[in-house]
Amino acid sequence: MKYKIVEKTIKKYIEINQPFTCESDILDIIGICVSNDINLIVHREEVFNNI
């Protein structure tokens, strides 16, 4: 899973650079959020096209 953590002023979020291919990709993102104290997920519609 290609992603990067972006920090802007007081917000921190994950930018995902490839489409999700299965449900476990979503669980991986949730785990990354929890382990990095990220409370915001921003996604584009195209990351869900393959599910």
VENRAVEN-V9125 format. One record per pair of residues at least 4 apart in sequence whose ideal C-beta (glycine too) atoms are under 8 Angstrom apart, sorted by the first residue. I is the first residue (numbers start at 1). J is the second residue. Records with the same first field share a line. If there is no record, write none. Layout:
I = J / J
//
This chain:
1 = 16 / 18 / 25 / 28 / 29
2 = 16 / 17 / 18
3 = 14 / 15 / 16 / 17 / 29 / 32
4 = 14 / 15 / 17
5 = 12 / 13 / 14 / 15 / 32 / 36 / 38
6 = 12 / 13 / 14 / 15
7 = 11 / 12
8 = 12 / 13
11 = 40
12 = 36 / 37 / 38 / 40
13 = 38 / 40 / 41 / 42
14 = 29 / 32 / 33 / 36 / 38 / 41 / 42
15 = 42
16 = 20 / 29 / 43 / 44 / 47
18 = 47
19 = 46 / 47 / 48 / 49 / 50
20 = 25 / 26 / 47 / 48 / 50 / 51
21 = 25 / 50 / 51
22 = 51
23 = 27 / 51
24 = 28
25 = 29
26 = 30
27 = 31
28 = 32
29 = 33 / 41
30 = 34
31 = 35
32 = 36 / 38
33 = 38 / 39 / 41
34 = 38
43 = 47 / 48
45 = 49
//
